[in-house]
């Protein structure tokens, strides 16, 4: 596929809002585009999952980072946590409506990264 040679116009709302250091969108972008944030959101885009499933799918994530990432995404309103009143304790995680909306945007980005990673990372241009 041939790359476009013309610049893509940004929405007018970005003009003075997205680039300043104090813009809330930068904080949110940091949360959702972190390595683990993207992987957790993509995993949950396939449906509700338990802690152990998420940890297995996001290979290499530590328990601390999984807990921190889930708390951040839950606080941002993208992930829902549902504790089941059973023994042993069971907690299920799922995406909220905003989380599903976001994951729909992330899937093409991650697909592009997957398709182009070898060429870019290994210099096979």
C-alpha angles and dihedrals in degrees: 000000000000118000119236115252096201124082118254114236116239119223113269090243088067093058098098102359115063102046104055114098093238096055111126090219089068091056091048092046088053090054098046100038097048112116093252096038092059093046094049092047092049092047092051091048085076092059144277115337140180127238094260092051092051092048091050094048095047092057112204098022115133122227089247093053092045091052092045094047094047092048091050094048090045091050088050090055095245100107129045122210118205118186113204116217094232138112119271092037116255127196124187124198126202140161122265120225089270089048091054090047090052095045089055087061095043097052094070091045093051090044089054091049091049093049094047104031098095093049094046101038096042095041095243094148 
